[in-house]
Amino acid sequence: MSNPDAVFQRFSLVGRKALITGSSRGIGWETAKALAEAGAKVFLNGRDEKVLADQVSELKIEGHAADFICFDAFDAEASAAAASTLLQQEGCIDILVSNAGAAFRNSLADTSLGDWRGVLESHLSTGFALAKTLAPAMQQQEWGRIILTSSVMGEVSRPNNTAYTAAKGGMNSLVRALAAELGTDGITCNAIAPGWVLTKATESLSLDNEWNTMIVNRNPLKRWGRPEEIASAMLLLASDAGSFITGQVVTVDGGLSAVL
Ligand SMILES: NC(=O)c1ccc[n+]([C@@H]2O[C@H](COP(=O)([O-])OP(=O)(O)OC[C@H]3O[C@@H](n4cnc5c(N)ncnc54)[C@H](OP(=O)(O)O)[C@@H]3O)[C@@H](O)[C@H]2O)c1
């Protein structure tokens, strides 16, 4: 006999609190919506208070629990300080999705040491700083979820992507290290590696005929990914449905990385 309630229960996040960085739009926003729909109280993050307040209102109108915390998630120290404040206020943040990030497409010659450090800081160091700040409370309650938004570029690369590829590859290693250390405390740590997903970050590529054709033809599904398709995988990793998945890089790319 089918039992949709039991399935629903496995994905339920009722009573959980989640911080999702870079969640005013794109992958972060769809992830926040999915986690809120599953019952979590979500804390949105971005740099624009007005946009975040509007997004929180949208979630509340749908009956979800939501708030926002504005900070520069490309600055690891500022991120740790903000997460600390949130912890004091909330007691524990059960689910961290360190998602804020930006593509950086520049040749090796045009990538300065400062650019390199900036890209590593915004992706890798912030992921580390947020995990380090939020993990102790998760350890205490013996349940937690740490999810980093990586990229297929963490495993393969293209020309003009040195810093971004290295940062995302570092994030893949970081979740393995976190998983090894935090597993006995009931905390799972994973990365999600999206392929090409249509968001504001990739809008200009979709409007460029040459890029768009390359991207669409590159995966077996012959289309762009949608942010909500990444959010579905986030929900799996955030919920008890994904309780035995840890230390993994979950690729959600329409099959891009499976074919030549
Ligand atoms: N789209 C893709 O094809 C793709 C593929 C692989 C991996 N990814 C990864 O997925 C993640 C999300 O990308 P996306 O495509 O959803 O990007 P997006 O649509 O441009 O959204 C980026 C989000 O991050 C926020 N943000 C930007 N800079 C921030 C900062 N310094 N501090 C706090 N928030 C900041 C933005 O809000 P504000 O601008 O208002 O601050 C926005 O909410 C990134 O880590 C990216 O590397 C994306």
The ligand as an SDF file (V2000), in Angstrom:
LIG
                    3D

 48 52  0  0  0  0  0  0  0  0999 V2000
   24.1110   29.3850  -12.1470 N   0  0  0  0  0  0  0  0  0  0  0  0
   24.9630   28.4290  -12.4630 C   0  0  0  0  0  0  0  0  0  0  0  0
   25.0300   27.9610  -13.6300 O   0  0  0  0  0  0  0  0  0  0  0  0
   25.8750   27.8310  -11.4080 C   0  0  0  0  0  0  0  0  0  0  0  0
   26.6060   26.6930  -11.7500 C   0  0  0  0  0  0  0  0  0  0  0  0
   27.4440   26.1260  -10.7990 C   0  0  0  0  0  0  0  0  0  0  0  0
   27.5460   26.6820   -9.5440 C   0  0  0  0  0  0  0  0  0  0  0  0
   26.8280   27.8060   -9.2380 N   0  0  0  0  0  0  0  0  0  0  0  0
   26.9730   28.3470   -7.8930 C   0  0  0  0  0  0  0  0  0  0  0  0
   25.7070   28.5230   -7.3230 O   0  0  0  0  0  0  0  0  0  0  0  0
   25.7530   29.5920   -6.3600 C   0  0  0  0  0  0  0  0  0  0  0  0
   24.5930   30.5430   -6.5970 C   0  0  0  0  0  0  0  0  0  0  0  0
   24.6880   31.0340   -7.9260 O   0  0  0  0  0  0  0  0  0  0  0  0
   23.4270   31.6420   -8.7040 P   0  0  0  0  0  0  0  0  0  0  0  0
   23.6030   31.2610  -10.1270 O   0  0  0  0  0  0  0  0  0  0  0  0
   22.1650   31.2990   -8.0020 O   0  0  0  0  0  0  0  0  0  0  0  0
   23.7420   33.2090   -8.5750 O   0  0  0  0  0  0  0  0  0  0  0  0
   22.8020   34.4920   -8.6020 P   0  0  0  0  0  0  0  0  0  0  0  0
   21.4920   34.2000   -9.2590 O   0  0  0  0  0  0  0  0  0  0  0  0
   23.6470   35.5960   -9.1300 O   0  0  0  0  0  0  0  0  0  0  0  0
   22.4930   34.7430   -7.0540 O   0  0  0  0  0  0  0  0  0  0  0  0
   23.5270   35.0770   -6.2060 C   0  0  0  0  0  0  0  0  0  0  0  0
   22.9630   35.3430   -4.8160 C   0  0  0  0  0  0  0  0  0  0  0  0
   24.0450   35.6310   -3.9470 O   0  0  0  0  0  0  0  0  0  0  0  0
   23.8510   36.9210   -3.3660 C   0  0  0  0  0  0  0  0  0  0  0  0
   25.1510   37.5350   -3.1950 N   0  0  0  0  0  0  0  0  0  0  0  0
   26.0190   37.9340   -4.1420 C   0  0  0  0  0  0  0  0  0  0  0  0
   27.1160   38.4360   -3.5800 N   0  0  0  0  0  0  0  0  0  0  0  0
   26.9290   38.3500   -2.2340 C   0  0  0  0  0  0  0  0  0  0  0  0
   27.6900   38.7110   -1.1140 C   0  0  0  0  0  0  0  0  0  0  0  0
   28.8990   39.2810   -1.2410 N   0  0  0  0  0  0  0  0  0  0  0  0
   27.2010   38.4820    0.1150 N   0  0  0  0  0  0  0  0  0  0  0  0
   25.9600   37.9240    0.2820 C   0  0  0  0  0  0  0  0  0  0  0  0
   25.1980   37.5650   -0.7580 N   0  0  0  0  0  0  0  0  0  0  0  0
   25.6760   37.7780   -1.9940 C   0  0  0  0  0  0  0  0  0  0  0  0
   22.9350   37.6620   -4.3320 C   0  0  0  0  0  0  0  0  0  0  0  0
   22.2240   38.6850   -3.6900 O   0  0  0  0  0  0  0  0  0  0  0  0
   22.7480   40.2320   -3.6620 P   0  0  0  0  0  0  0  0  0  0  0  0
   23.3920   40.4910   -4.9960 O   0  0  0  0  0  0  0  0  0  0  0  0
   21.5090   41.0290   -3.4300 O   0  0  0  0  0  0  0  0  0  0  0  0
   23.7020   40.3030   -2.5350 O   0  0  0  0  0  0  0  0  0  0  0  0
   22.0250   36.5260   -4.7580 C   0  0  0  0  0  0  0  0  0  0  0  0
   21.0390   36.2940   -3.7870 O   0  0  0  0  0  0  0  0  0  0  0  0
   27.1470   30.1990   -6.4900 C   0  0  0  0  0  0  0  0  0  0  0  0
   27.9890   29.6870   -5.4900 O   0  0  0  0  0  0  0  0  0  0  0  0
   27.6250   29.7190   -7.8420 C   0  0  0  0  0  0  0  0  0  0  0  0
   29.0300   29.6380   -7.9310 O   0  0  0  0  0  0  0  0  0  0  0  0
   25.9870   28.4030  -10.1310 C   0  0  0  0  0  0  0  0  0  0  0  0
  1  2  1  0
  2  3  2  0
  2  4  1  0
  4  5  1  0
  4 48  2  0
  5  6  2  0
  6  7  1  0
  7  8  2  0
  8  9  1  0
  8 48  1  0
  9 10  1  0
  9 46  1  0
 10 11  1  0
 11 12  1  0
 11 44  1  0
 12 13  1  0
 13 14  1  0
 14 15  2  0
 14 16  1  0
 14 17  1  0
 17 18  1  0
 18 19  2  0
 18 20  1  0
 18 21  1  0
 21 22  1  0
 22 23  1  0
 23 24  1  0
 23 42  1  0
 24 25  1  0
 25 26  1  0
 25 36  1  0
 26 27  1  0
 26 35  1  0
 27 28  2  0
 28 29  1  0
 29 30  1  0
 29 35  2  0
 30 31  1  0
 30 32  2  0
 32 33  1  0
 33 34  2  0
 34 35  1  0
 36 37  1  0
 36 42  1  0
 37 38  1  0
 38 39  2  0
 38 40  1  0
 38 41  1  0
 42 43  1  0
 44 45  1  0
 44 46  1  0
 46 47  1  0
M  CHG  2   8   1  16  -1
M  END
$$$$
